[in-house]
Amino acid sequence: MMINTRKGTEWIIERLRSHQLPDGSWNYPFETGISTDAYMIILLRTLEIEDEELIKGLAARILSRQEKNGAWKIFYDEGEGNLTATVESYYALLYSGYYQKDDPQLKKAKKFILAKGGLEEANIFAKIMFAMTGQLKYPSFFPLPVEVILLPLPFPINFYSFSVFGRANMTPIMLLMDKKFSLKTAKSPNLQDLTVTRDQEVSWIQPNEWRSFLSILEEGISSLMGLPDQLHKLAIERAKKYMLDHIEEDGTLFSYYSSTFLMIFALMSLGYKKTDPLIVNALSGIMSMKCEINGLPHMQYTTANVWNTSLIGYALQSAGVETDDEMIVKANQYLLGKQHHKFGDWIIHNRNQLPGGWGFSDVNTIHPDVDDTTTSLRVVARVASTNLHSWDRGISWLLSMQNNDGGWAAFEKNTNSKLLNLLPIEKGRFILADPTCADITGRTIEFLGNYTNLPAQNESVKKAVKWLVKNQEQNGSWYGRWGICYIYGTWAAVTGLMAVGLSRLHPSIDSAVEWLKNIQNEDGGWGESCNSDHKGKYIPLGESTLTHSAWALDALISALDQPTAEIEKGISFLVNSISREDWTTSYPKGQGMAGAFYIHYHSYRYIFPLLALSHYQTKYKG
């Protein structure tokens, strides 16, 4: 006997209806731990801006996340704690001026920091922040000189070999490394007691076979025409121009917190005053990304309005909400107004293509991505006949972004040079490369199979299917680049492959189904740890989450003609847990950088259960 899902779906639909904004969007928080909160305190104090209400609120939020041992974590089951997050939090609380080194909480944090190797063991971005604010010396050597920006496109490694999010962050970093700029104030704390190797230069370079990479760069730079001093000045100007050309209307660089934070310091290193309109507007832009969570302020890394709205609009329509419902009408209008009309960096590797994609945040106008584009197109698909120009532009842009290997990456085309693996920068493959991934490729062909007239024998589809089959893990799963993690990638791959006609009996589908069945929890749900991500293998969470369970169920439902015991047990878990509120609902389900940057999407606990319940109802009850 099938489970009645009606009550659960109606509860979610009404929750979503009550949370929609007047402009048609949903602005659920894009929560990324406490790092951005810490950096905001540090930035305000460094710029000597006395926004005491915000600083007190951010400090209170940071302190509320501290563990009993004095550390901070970036996800629930991280172990003892995260050194970088703890150092950043300790520094911010000190710099706020409301906490002193002899406070019990900070004394415990200091003990943890020193036990884990001190300031020197923080990640590279934290080290850069400490150098910018006078707590660490800049390295005498950095593997990316600013002259890299001058290397021509045909050269094996050039500025546009990096991902767009890599360029967004590395451009101000290269300027800061070149200028060795730092700024201290009368309120700056002294973190010298957190260093272990006080008389030695802190290592910024990861152990790697990087000499070959350097030789490639040196060869390229030496081949440039001009005197070294002239080239250096030109490179500085080019880097500055790149930043200024990519500032959004709200003043942020690419609408990202990290790149905007770095740009503010980079501009000051070039002689801009703290009061310059560029810096004032940049600060205003990241201030506008503030949200409130449980009564305390949180600085979002970016806003997720387009992503939330496109996913929610898609889920609502899958659940049977009609296109003439005011909620869907307003969502469609919002999304159609957010389609891009400007050229972005994607044109470098995709010439002769007009704009037509969608971006992630509500202020993003030049930085579209494949995932937001397919999800937005899913929402407007039912009204495509009245918006043919938008529909055609979106489809055209999407198809043009397919990589040569057959799959799709997030932001750009063919930006995954193997030479980037030689670069000795921590987490370099996550920062600098934008490779084809199973989650984006699977979701793209799911859209093409279910929402367009593209035949299964279309060459683009065939190439994507071939890539997915070839890149399946031995255990039957797929790694998901932008979610946690193997359950996410497997859901995207299976639903995509089924949408374009792959047989349920195909070995790839069969092994994926068996893998999902084998990792189901006793309570009927599924749960995966963020440890999966940086350890490169599936690690169970030990508890079930709504989102992981929905992904696993949706994959099984797409592959199986009849509801199995596993599906029924999973649906029962979703229905009985739909309104739960505990650590599993706030556990990160997205990631940006393995081991360092995880995302709690507040919208996911509604979106994906609604999709799974709706697909169960539609497929098995008709």
Sequence and secondary structure as in RCSB ss.txt:
>XXXX:A:sequence
MMINTRKGTEWIIERLRSHQLPDGSWNYPFETGISTDAYMIILLRTLEIEDEELIKGLAARILSRQEKNGAWKIF
YDEGEGNLTATVESYYALLYSGYYQKDDPQLKKAKKFILAKGGLEEANIFAKIMFAMTGQLKYPSFFPLPVEVIL
LPLPFPINFYSFSVFGRANMTPIMLLMDKKFSLKTAKSPNLQDLTVTRDQEVSWIQPNEWRSFLSILEEGISSLM
GLPDQLHKLAIERAKKYMLDHIEEDGTLFSYYSSTFLMIFALMSLGYKKTDPLIVNALSGIMSMKCEINGLPHMQ
YTTANVWNTSLIGYALQSAGVETDDEMIVKANQYLLGKQHHKFGDWIIHNRNQLPGGWGFSDVNTIHPDVDDTTT
SLRVVARVASTNLHSWDRGISWLLSMQNNDGGWAAFEKNTNSKLLNLLPIEKGRFILADPTCADITGRTIEFLGN
YTNLPAQNESVKKAVKWLVKNQEQNGSWYGRWGICYIYGTWAAVTGLMAVGLSRLHPSIDSAVEWLKNIQNEDGG
WGESCNSDHKGKYIPLGESTLTHSAWALDALISALDQPTAEIEKGISFLVNSISREDWTTSYPKGQGMAGAFYIH
YHSYRYIFPLLALSHYQTKYKG
>XXXX:A:secstr
     HHHHHHHHHHHHHH  TTS     EE TTHHHHHHHHHHHHTT   HHHHHHHHHHHHHT  TTS   SS
TTSSS  HHHHHHHHHHHHHHTS  TTSHHHHHHHHHHHHTT GGGS HHHHHHHHHTTSS   S  SS GGGGG
S TTSSS GGGS HHHHHHHHHHHHHHHHT     TT    GGG SSTTS    S SS  HHHHHHHHHHHHTSS
S HHHHHHHHHHHHHHHHHHTB TTS BTT HHHHHHHHHHHHHTT  TTSHHHHHHHHHHHTTEEEETTEEEE 
SS  HHHHHHHHHHHHHHTT  TTSHHHHHHHHHHHHTS  S  GGGGGSTT     B SSTT SS  BHHHHHH
HHHHHGGGGGGSHHHHHHHHHHHHHT  TTS   SSSSSB  GGGGG   TTHHHHT B   HHHHHHHHHHHHH
HS   TT HHHHHHHHHHHHT  TTS    SSBS HHHHHHHHHHHHHHTT  TTSHHHHHHHHHHHHT  TTS 
EEE THHHHHTS  EEEEEEHHHHHHHHHHHHHH SS  HHHHHHHHHHHHHTT  STTTSS  EEEETTTEEEE
ETTHHHHHHHHHHHHHHHHHH 
